[in-house]
Amino acid sequence: MKNTAYFTPLFPGFRRQIRRRNPRAVQQKLAEKLALLQQKSFKQIGEVFEKFIPRALLKQESSGVMSRRRLFSKENTFWAFFSQVLDADGGCMEVIRKLQSYASIKGIKVPSSSTASYCAARKKLEEQMLSDILAHTADRLNQMPETGMLNNRRVIVVDGTGVSMPDTLQNQAVWPQTSSQKPGCGFPTARICACFSLESGALLSYAISNKKSHELPLFRQQWNIFQQGDIFLGDKGFCSYFDIANLKKQGVDSIVTLARRTPVNDASCIKKLGHDDLLISWKRPTYNVNLSYSQDEWATLPEKLVLRQIRVVVSNPGFRTQELYIITTLLDAAQYPAEELAGIYFKRWDVELFFRDIKITMGMDILRCQTPEMIRKEILMHFIAYNCVRRLMYEAAEEADLEVRVVSFKGSLQALRNWEPHLNQAKISKAERFRLISDLYEAMTNTPLKQRPGRSEPRCRKRRPKSYQLLTSPRHEMKEIPHRNRYRAGNA
């Protein structure tokens, strides 16, 4: 018998209007659940850093790549990648496990454990977009208040470091391993030269090349970040007539350690400004084909440079260097006392700590991606996350009325990692979020670092390595020494 409850008596082909909604299709229910999963699974960590990263760069594209509405959208993929480099594990599976745990909490079908979709989405992120985001984070950190250092002039410290990556054919083609290593026994290595703000620790720019490149040519690719009135700070590897002269043309002063030249004595100086403080003159070096710049560039250099040479005696026990000579273009001894310049140079060691924060604390020392394209994106994402954590450290220090220098980067990262699951709750009010972030700031600053000026930091390891033999031939050809706990590998 036909059910006529929903039909009118006069017009049997029309349904009667009822108050309840029509039943939703299974596809509609699934779409709503996926939309909830997409909205809340990765973006919560972004709400902590949304003040530092422009949302306009993460908007969904109108057409082409990243234009379709899917779980790994442009914004979701960026924040998933961001969260990945902040994690202690740092693997792609970590992102999938977060997604699965959130789906389980919401009662949604747990997604697959395959990382294929996430890895494919990461490849679609544009490198230029990540570069723009990095530049924006550096600009935000440059807006910090002045510290009074060197008449409130911005000091940019420069140094280089190396990173390794998976041994793939693509990586080896761009960043080959050292020639002393046999094929299959080493890893591709890249050299990175970066510029940091000495006051905030922000990474302002970087250049990457293979191990054959010197730091000076990589540094010259970053001259555009300097502004008139800045001060360049570098070690003896950056003591170059060419660089000091060209930066001076831009209105940028330099502080470097003397290298490859003999110190000028009192008798040969232009003027004695004080004890171990001399006004000197350098002649333009003779051109030869081994120089890293062309003869036309050499011809534009001035015939001589008037510089200042300061001799610094290191009396701290345990220091490798007993004395050093600082070369600078800051010639006014009254405005820039020798003691202040020596103190600024000793702060140059901070750049080693900045690299340690990125490479060791954040895990960028050994990269994970399999292709050069993704290696560059992985490096960029580490730098973006590093700048964002630095900004959080500054805000926490400002709230606690502390110097940002005494806030631990590692402690801040540990606090952020443990606060992230609570910030990632699906239902959380603005007041509760504000309270959580306030507690996060307090956790970041409640244990200030002890300042130990002059403390010896030898580059030595106390813990001995395991007595495993070295991989001296390709893996499929290697024969392991039996009873390796009784015999040294060299006895094979």
C-alpha positions in Angstrom: 0.0 0.0 0.0 1.3 3.4 -1.0 2.1 5.8 1.9 0.1 9.0 1.3 1.1 10.8 4.4 3.4 13.2 2.6 1.1 13.9 -0.4 -1.8 16.4 -0.7 -5.3 15.0 -1.5 -5.9 17.4 -4.5 -2.4 17.2 -6.0 -1.0 13.8 -5.3 2.3 14.6 -7.2 3.3 17.3 -4.7 4.8 16.8 -1.3 3.3 18.5 1.7 5.5 21.1 3.5 6.8 19.6 6.7 8.9 21.2 9.5 11.8 18.7 9.5 14.7 18.9 7.0 15.3 16.5 4.2 17.7 13.8 5.2 21.3 14.6 4.3 23.2 12.5 1.9 26.2 10.4 3.1 28.5 12.4 0.9 27.3 15.6 2.6 27.9 14.3 6.0 31.4 13.1 5.0 32.1 16.5 3.5 31.1 18.3 6.7 33.3 16.0 8.8 36.3 16.5 6.5 35.7 20.2 6.6 35.9 20.1 10.4 39.0 18.0 10.3 40.6 20.4 7.8 39.7 23.4 9.8 41.0 22.3 13.2 43.7 19.8 12.7 46.7 22.0 11.7 45.6 25.7 11.9 45.6 25.9 15.7 49.4 26.2 15.9 49.0 28.9 13.3 46.8 31.0 15.6 49.9 31.4 17.9 52.0 32.7 15.0 49.4 34.4 12.8 50.6 37.8 13.9 54.0 37.1 12.3 53.0 35.5 9.0 50.7 37.3 6.5 47.5 35.4 5.8 47.3 36.8 2.3 50.2 34.6 1.3 48.4 31.4 2.5 45.1 32.1 0.8 43.7 29.4 -1.4 44.5 29.9 -5.1 41.7 30.8 -7.4 42.9 28.3 -10.1 45.7 25.9 -10.8 47.8 24.3 -8.1 46.4 24.5 -4.5 43.0 25.7 -5.8 40.9 22.7 -4.9 39.3 22.4 -1.5 40.9 19.3 0.1 42.4 18.2 3.4 45.9 19.3 2.6 45.0 22.8 1.4 47.7 25.5 0.9 47.2 26.8 4.5 46.9 23.4 6.1 50.0 22.1 4.3 52.0 25.1 5.3 51.1 24.8 9.0 51.6 21.0 8.9 55.1 21.6 7.5 55.7 24.3 10.1 54.5 21.9 12.9 56.7 19.2 11.5 60.0 21.2 11.8 59.0 22.2 15.3 58.5 18.6 16.4 61.3 16.7 18.2 60.9 13.8 15.7 60.5 15.9 12.6 59.2 13.1 10.3 56.3 13.2 7.9 54.6 10.4 9.8 54.4 12.7 12.8 52.0 15.0 10.9 49.8 12.0 9.8 49.7 10.7 13.4 48.5 14.1 14.6 45.8 14.0 12.0 44.8 10.5 12.9 44.6 11.3 16.6 42.4 14.3 16.0 40.1 12.2 13.8 39.8 9.6 16.5 38.9 12.2 19.1 36.2 13.6 16.8 34.8 10.1 16.0 35.7 10.4 12.4 37.1 7.6 10.4 40.8 7.5 10.9 42.7 8.5 7.7 45.3 6.3 6.1 48.8 6.1 7.5 50.2 6.8 4.1 52.3 10.0 3.9 51.9 10.2 0.1 49.2 12.9 0.1 51.0 15.1 2.5 54.3 14.8 0.7 52.6 15.6 -2.6 51.0 18.7 -1.1 54.4 19.9 0.3 55.9 19.7 -3.2 53.2 22.1 -4.4 54.2 24.9 -1.9 56.0 27.5 -3.9 59.6 28.3 -2.8 59.0 32.0 -3.6 56.0 32.1 -1.2 58.2 30.6 1.6 60.9 33.2 0.8 58.4 36.0 1.1 57.2 34.7 4.4 60.8 34.5 5.7 61.4 38.1 4.7 58.2 39.1 6.5 59.2 37.4 9.7 62.7 39.1 9.5 61.0 42.5 9.0 58.7 42.0 12.1 61.8 41.2 14.2 63.5 44.3 12.9 60.7 46.4 14.5 61.9 45.6 18.0 62.9 48.6 20.2 66.5 49.9 20.0 69.0 48.5 22.5 71.4 51.5 22.7 74.2 49.4 21.3 76.7 51.4 19.1 74.5 54.5 19.1 71.4 52.4 18.3 72.8 51.2 15.0 71.7 47.8 13.7 74.5 45.2 13.9 74.3 42.4 11.4 76.5 39.4 12.2 77.5 37.0 9.4 78.8 33.4 9.4 78.6 30.2 7.6 77.9 26.5 8.4 77.3 23.2 6.7 74.4 20.7 6.6 74.1 17.2 5.2 71.2 15.4 3.6 70.1 12.0 2.3 72.4 10.3 -0.2 70.3 10.4 -3.4 71.5 10.9 -6.9 69.6 14.2 -7.2 71.2 15.6 -4.0 74.6 14.4 -5.0 74.4 16.2 -8.4 73.7 19.6 -6.7 75.7 19.2 -3.4 78.3 16.5 -4.0 80.1 14.8 -1.1 83.8 15.3 -0.6 86.1 13.7 -3.1 88.0 11.7 -0.4 84.9 9.6 0.3 84.0 6.6 -1.8 80.7 6.5 -3.7 78.0 5.2 -1.4 80.0 6.0 1.8 79.3 9.7 2.3 76.5 12.2 2.2 75.8 15.3 0.1 76.8 18.4 2.0 75.7 22.0 1.5 77.3 25.3 2.7 75.0 28.0 4.1 76.0 31.6 4.7 73.5 33.6 6.8 73.1 37.1 8.1 71.6 37.5 11.6 70.5 40.5 13.6 72.8 40.6 16.6 70.1 42.2 18.9 67.2 39.9 18.1 68.8 36.9 16.7 66.5 37.1 13.6 67.8 35.4 10.4 67.6 38.2 7.8 68.9 36.4 4.7 70.9 33.4 3.6 72.6 31.9 0.6 73.2 28.2 -0.1 75.8 26.4 -2.3 77.9 23.3 -2.4 81.0 22.6 -0.3 83.3 24.1 -3.0 82.0 27.6 -2.5 83.6 30.0 -0.1 81.6 32.0 2.4 82.6 35.4 0.9 80.9 34.9 -2.5 77.7 33.7 -0.7 77.9 36.8 1.6 78.1 39.1 -1.4 74.8 37.7 -2.7 73.2 39.2 0.5 74.5 42.8 0.4 71.0 44.0 -0.5 69.7 43.4 3.0 72.1 46.1 4.4 70.7 49.6 4.9 72.6 52.8 5.3 73.9 53.1 8.9 74.1 49.3 9.5 77.2 47.7 10.9 78.6 44.5 9.5 80.2 42.1 12.1 82.3 39.1 10.9 85.3 36.9 11.8 88.6 36.7 10.0 87.1 34.8 7.1 85.3 38.0 6.0 88.4 40.3 6.3 88.4 41.4 2.7 89.4 44.8 1.2 86.8 44.3 -1.6 83.9 43.7 0.9 84.9 46.5 3.3 85.3 49.0 0.5 82.0 48.2 -1.2 80.0 48.1 2.0 81.5 51.5 2.9 80.1 52.9 -0.4 76.7 51.8 0.8 77.1 53.6 4.1 77.7 50.4 6.0 80.5 50.2 8.5 82.5 47.0 9.2 84.0 45.2 12.3 86.1 42.2 11.4 89.2 40.4 12.7 92.5 41.0 10.9 93.5 38.2 8.5 96.1 37.7 5.7 97.8 41.1 6.6 100.5 42.0 9.0 99.4 44.2 11.9 100.5 47.8 11.6 102.8 49.0 14.4 102.9 52.4 16.1 105.6 53.8 13.8 103.7 53.0 10.6 100.3 54.2 11.6 98.6 57.5 10.6 97.6 58.5 14.1 97.6 56.9 17.5 94.1 57.1 19.0 94.8 55.4 22.3 96.6 52.4 23.8 96.6 49.7 21.2 94.2 51.8 19.1 95.7 53.0 15.8 94.4 54.8 12.7 96.0 53.0 9.7 95.9 52.9 5.9 95.5 49.9 3.6 96.6 49.9 0.0 94.5 48.2 -2.6 95.7 44.6 -3.2 97.4 43.8 -6.4 95.0 42.0 -8.8 95.5 38.4 -9.7 93.4 35.8 -11.4 92.9 33.9 -8.1 90.8 36.7 -6.6 87.0 36.0 -6.3 86.1 39.2 -8.3 86.8 40.4 -11.8 89.4 42.9 -12.8 86.7 45.5 -13.7 85.4 45.2 -10.1 88.9 45.5 -8.8 89.5 48.7 -10.8 86.5 50.4 -9.1 88.1 49.9 -5.6 89.7 53.0 -4.0 93.5 53.1 -4.0 93.6 53.1 -0.2 91.3 52.7 2.8 91.7 54.5 6.1 90.8 52.1 8.8 91.1 51.6 12.6 93.2 48.8 14.1 92.5 47.8 17.8 94.6 45.2 19.5 92.7 43.1 22.0 94.4 41.0 24.6 92.4 38.0 25.8 93.2 37.3 29.4 90.5 34.7 30.1 91.9 31.3 30.9 91.1 28.5 28.5 90.6 30.7 25.5 92.2 29.5 22.3 93.1 33.0 21.1 95.4 35.1 23.3 95.3 38.2 21.3 93.5 39.5 18.2 93.3 42.6 16.0 90.0 44.2 15.2 89.8 46.1 11.9 86.9 48.6 11.6 85.7 51.6 9.6 84.3 53.2 12.8 87.1 55.8 13.1 85.8 58.1 15.8 87.4 56.9 19.1 85.3 59.2 21.2 82.0 58.0 19.7 83.0 54.4 19.4 85.5 53.5 22.3 87.8 50.6 21.7 86.4 48.8 24.8 82.9 48.9 23.3 84.1 47.6 20.0 85.9 44.8 21.7 82.8 43.9 23.6 80.7 43.9 20.4 83.2 41.6 18.7 83.1 39.1 21.7 79.3 39.0 21.1 80.0 37.7 17.6 80.0 34.3 19.3 76.2 34.6 19.4 76.0 33.7 15.8 77.4 30.2 16.6 74.6 29.9 19.2 72.1 31.0 16.6 73.3 28.2 14.2 73.3 25.7 17.1 69.6 26.6 17.8 68.7 25.9 14.2 70.8 22.9 13.5 70.9 21.0 16.8 67.9 22.2 18.8 65.6 22.3 15.7 67.3 19.4 13.9 68.4 21.0 10.7 71.9 19.5 10.9 70.7 16.5 9.0 68.0 17.2 6.5 65.4 14.6 5.4 64.1 15.5 1.9 65.2 13.5 -1.1 65.4 16.1 -3.8 67.2 19.5 -4.1 63.8 21.3 -4.5 62.4 20.0 -1.3 65.8 20.5 0.5 65.6 24.2 -0.2 62.0 24.3 1.1 62.9 22.4 4.2 65.7 24.9 4.9 63.3 27.8 4.4 60.7 26.3 6.7 63.3 25.8 9.4 64.3 29.4 9.1 60.7 30.6 9.2 60.0 28.6 12.3 63.2 29.8 13.9 62.2 33.4 13.4 58.7 32.8 14.7 60.1 31.3 17.9 62.5 34.2 18.3 59.5 36.6 18.0 57.7 34.6 20.7 60.8 34.8 22.9 60.9 38.6 22.5 57.2 39.0 23.4 57.6 36.8 26.4 60.7 38.7 27.5 58.9 42.0 27.1 56.0 40.8 29.2 58.3 39.5 31.9 60.5 42.7 31.8 63.6 40.7 30.8 66.3 41.0 28.2 65.6 38.6 25.3 69.2 37.5 25.6 68.5 35.6 28.8 65.5 33.7 27.4 66.5 30.1 26.4 65.7 29.2 22.8 65.7 25.5 23.7 63.5 26.0 26.7 61.1 28.1 24.6 60.9 25.4 21.9 60.3 22.7 24.6 57.5 24.8 26.1 55.9 25.4 22.7 56.0 21.7 21.8 54.2 20.8 25.0 51.6 23.6 24.8 50.8 22.8 21.2 48.4 19.8 21.9 46.4 22.1 24.3 46.2 24.9 21.8 45.0 22.4 19.2 41.8 21.6 21.0 38.7 21.8 18.8 36.6 23.9 21.1 38.5 26.5 23.0 37.3 30.0 23.9 39.3 33.2 23.2 39.7 33.7 26.9 41.1 30.2 27.4 43.4 30.6 24.5 44.7 33.9 25.9 45.3 32.2 29.3 47.2 29.3 27.7 49.4 31.7 25.7 50.1 33.8 28.8 51.1 30.7 30.7 53.3 29.7 27.7 55.1 33.0 28.0 55.6 32.6 31.7 57.1 29.1 31.1 59.5 30.5 28.5 60.8 33.1 30.9 60.7 31.6 34.4 64.2 30.2 34.1 66.5 32.9 32.7 69.9 31.9 31.4 72.9 32.7 33.6 75.2 35.1 31.8 78.8 33.9 32.1 81.1 36.4 30.2 84.5 35.0 29.6 83.5 31.4 30.1 85.6 28.9 28.2 83.6 26.8 25.7 86.1 24.2 24.2 84.8 22.4 21.1 85.4 19.0 22.6 83.3 16.0 23.2 83.5 14.2 26.6 81.4 11.1 25.6 83.3 8.6 23.5 81.6 7.2 20.3 80.6 3.6 19.9 83.3 1.2 18.6 81.5 0.5 15.4 83.6 0.3 12.3 83.2 2.9 9.5 81.4 2.3 6.3 84.3 2.2 3.9 82.6 0.7 0.9 79.1 0.7 -0.6 76.5 -1.0 1.7 76.0 -4.0 -0.6 79.8 -4.7 -0.6 80.6 -4.0 3.0 81.7 -6.9 5.2 81.2 -6.4 8.9 84.1 -7.5 11.2 82.9 -10.4 13.4 83.1 -9.8 17.2 83.5 -6.1 16.8 83.4 -5.7 20.5 86.8 -7.4 20.8 88.6 -6.1 17.8 89.1 -2.6 16.5 87.9 -1.9 13.0 91.4 -1.0 11.8 92.5 -4.6 12.3 90.3 -5.9 9.5 
